[in-house]
C-alpha cells in the first residue's frame, strides 16, 4: 500500500492545529489570573502562565485521556494495577 505523504502531512498538521487551538482556548478560559491583570515584566507573566499550567492544568484538571481522572488519580490507579 502506497501512502500519499502530502495527505499524511496535511492530516498531521490539521491534528496539531486542532490540539493547539484546544490548548490555547483552555488556557484562555481557565486562566482567570491572566485576565485583567497587568504584569510588570514578561518574566512575571511567564511565571503566572507556568504556574497555571503546572499547578492546575497538568496536576488538578481532569483529562479525558485518563478517563476523566486527574493525573494523580490516574497514576495511583495505574500503580495499583501494576502491583
C-alpha positions in Angstrom: 0.0 0.0 0.0 1.4 3.3 -1.0 1.0 6.2 1.4 0.4 9.7 0.0 2.8 11.7 2.0 1.3 15.1 1.3 -2.1 13.9 2.6 -0.3 12.4 5.7 1.5 15.7 6.4 -1.7 17.6 5.9 -3.6 15.3 8.3 -0.9 15.6 10.9 -0.8 19.4 10.6 -4.6 19.6 11.0 -4.5 17.4 14.1 -1.7 19.6 15.6 -3.5 22.8 14.9 -6.7 21.4 16.5 -4.7 20.4 19.6 -3.0 23.8 19.7 -6.4 25.6 19.4 -7.9 23.5 22.1 -4.9 24.1 24.4 -5.0 27.9 23.9 -8.7 28.0 24.4 -8.4 26.1 27.6 -5.6 28.3 28.8 -7.7 31.4 28.0 -10.8 30.1 29.6 -9.3 28.7 32.8 -6.6 31.3 33.4 -8.6 33.9 35.2 -5.4 35.1 36.9 -4.2 36.3 33.5 -7.2 38.4 32.7 -7.5 42.0 33.8 -4.1 41.9 35.4 -1.1 43.9 34.4 2.3 42.3 34.8 5.4 44.5 35.3 7.6 42.2 33.3 7.4 39.4 30.8 9.1 37.2 33.4 6.2 37.8 35.8 3.6 36.9 33.1 5.6 33.9 32.2 5.8 32.7 35.8 2.0 33.1 36.2 1.3 31.1 33.0 3.8 28.4 34.0 2.2 28.1 37.5 -1.2 27.8 36.0 -0.1 25.0 33.6 2.0 23.1 36.2 -0.3 23.6 39.2 -3.7 23.4 37.7 -3.8 22.2 34.1 -1.3 19.3 34.5 -2.0 18.3 38.1 -5.6 19.1 39.1 -7.6 19.2 35.9 -9.4 16.1 34.9 -8.3 14.8 31.5 -10.4 12.9 29.0 -7.4 10.8 28.1 -7.3 9.4 31.6 -11.0 8.6 31.8 -11.7 12.0 33.4 -9.3 11.4 36.3 -6.7 13.9 37.5 -3.1 12.9 36.6 -2.5 12.0 40.3 -5.6 9.8 40.4 -4.6 8.1 37.1 -1.1 7.4 38.3 -2.5 6.0 41.5 -4.8 3.7 39.6 -2.0 2.5 37.3 0.2 1.8 40.3 -2.5 -0.3 41.8 -2.9 -2.3 38.6 0.9 -2.9 38.4 1.0 -4.1 42.0 
